Amino acid sequence: MSTEGDSSETRPNGDTTTGAPATLTEALTHSLDRFADLVAVTVEGSEYTYGELDQRSNAVANALANRGVAPGDRLALIMSNCL
């Protein structure tokens, strides 16, 4: 429950927040909304914006879904230790 002048909110699960992202997904979405054109990471000399990372991660998620990977499935990533 919020009172006048209070910026907190009650989430459906009953948690009360002050508007800060509660999950990693919310934090990334918040960053994407605000900083889509800003550099998020630099890997081996290449810079990637939040928008580019969003596009690439969605492409990977769609490719996995097309191969039958569903929410809740476990999956291993094998990649270089460069990030």
NUMAR-99376 format. One record per residue (C-alpha): residue number from 1; x, y, z. Coordinates in nm, 2 decimals. Layout:
BEGIN
[node NUM [X Y Z]];
...
//
This chain:
BEGIN
[node 1 [0.00 0.00 0.00]];
[node 2 [0.13 0.34 -0.09]];
[node 3 [0.07 0.67 0.08]];
[node 4 [0.08 1.02 -0.08]];
[node 5 [0.44 1.12 -0.14]];
[node 6 [0.56 0.76 -0.10]];
[node 7 [0.73 0.62 -0.41]];
[node 8 [0.70 0.26 -0.30]];
[node 9 [0.47 0.01 -0.47]];
[node 10 [0.34 -0.34 -0.38]];
[node 11 [0.41 -0.61 -0.64]];
[node 12 [0.17 -0.89 -0.71]];
[node 13 [0.38 -1.13 -0.49]];
[node 14 [0.33 -0.89 -0.20]];
[node 15 [0.69 -0.74 -0.20]];
[node 16 [0.71 -0.37 -0.14]];
[node 17 [0.97 -0.19 -0.35]];
[node 18 [1.09 0.16 -0.40]];
[node 19 [1.08 0.14 -0.78]];
[node 20 [1.42 -0.03 -0.81]];
[node 21 [1.43 -0.33 -1.04]];
[node 22 [1.37 -0.65 -0.84]];
[node 23 [1.50 -0.91 -1.09]];
[node 24 [1.79 -0.93 -1.34]];
[node 25 [1.54 -0.92 -1.63]];
[node 26 [1.38 -0.60 -1.49]];
[node 27 [1.73 -0.44 -1.44]];
[node 28 [1.83 -0.53 -1.80]];
[node 29 [1.50 -0.40 -1.94]];
[node 30 [1.54 -0.08 -1.74]];
[node 31 [1.89 -0.03 -1.88]];
[node 32 [1.78 -0.11 -2.23]];
[node 33 [1.50 0.14 -2.21]];
[node 34 [1.73 0.42 -2.09]];
[node 35 [2.06 0.33 -2.25]];
[node 36 [1.99 0.14 -2.58]];
[node 37 [2.25 0.34 -2.78]];
[node 38 [2.52 0.33 -2.51]];
[node 39 [2.80 0.08 -2.49]];
[node 40 [2.72 -0.20 -2.25]];
[node 41 [3.03 -0.42 -2.30]];
[node 42 [3.36 -0.43 -2.48]];
[node 43 [3.49 -0.77 -2.59]];
[node 44 [3.82 -0.81 -2.76]];
[node 45 [3.81 -0.46 -2.89]];
[node 46 [3.45 -0.47 -3.01]];
[node 47 [3.19 -0.26 -2.85]];
[node 48 [2.83 -0.37 -2.81]];
[node 49 [2.54 -0.14 -2.71]];
[node 50 [2.25 -0.24 -2.48]];
[node 51 [2.03 -0.25 -2.79]];
[node 52 [2.27 -0.48 -2.98]];
[node 53 [2.29 -0.71 -2.68]];
[node 54 [1.91 -0.72 -2.66]];
[node 55 [1.89 -0.81 -3.03]];
[node 56 [2.15 -1.08 -3.01]];
[node 57 [2.01 -1.23 -2.69]];
[node 58 [1.66 -1.24 -2.84]];
[node 59 [1.81 -1.41 -3.15]];
[node 60 [1.98 -1.68 -2.93]];
[node 61 [1.66 -1.72 -2.73]];
[node 62 [1.45 -1.77 -3.04]];
[node 63 [1.70 -2.01 -3.19]];
[node 64 [1.69 -2.22 -2.87]];
[node 65 [1.31 -2.21 -2.86]];
[node 66 [1.30 -2.33 -3.22]];
[node 67 [1.51 -2.62 -3.12]];
[node 68 [1.28 -2.72 -2.84]];
[node 69 [1.44 -2.55 -2.54]];
[node 70 [1.16 -2.43 -2.31]];
[node 71 [1.15 -2.21 -2.00]];
[node 72 [1.28 -2.41 -1.70]];
[node 73 [1.50 -2.63 -1.92]];
[node 74 [1.86 -2.65 -1.82]];
[node 75 [2.13 -2.55 -2.06]];
[node 76 [2.51 -2.53 -2.05]];
[node 77 [2.72 -2.26 -2.20]];
[node 78 [3.07 -2.33 -2.31]];
[node 79 [3.25 -2.01 -2.41]];
[node 80 [3.58 -1.83 -2.36]];
[node 81 [3.63 -1.64 -2.04]];
[node 82 [3.65 -1.30 -2.20]];
[node 83 [3.36 -1.12 -2.05]];
//
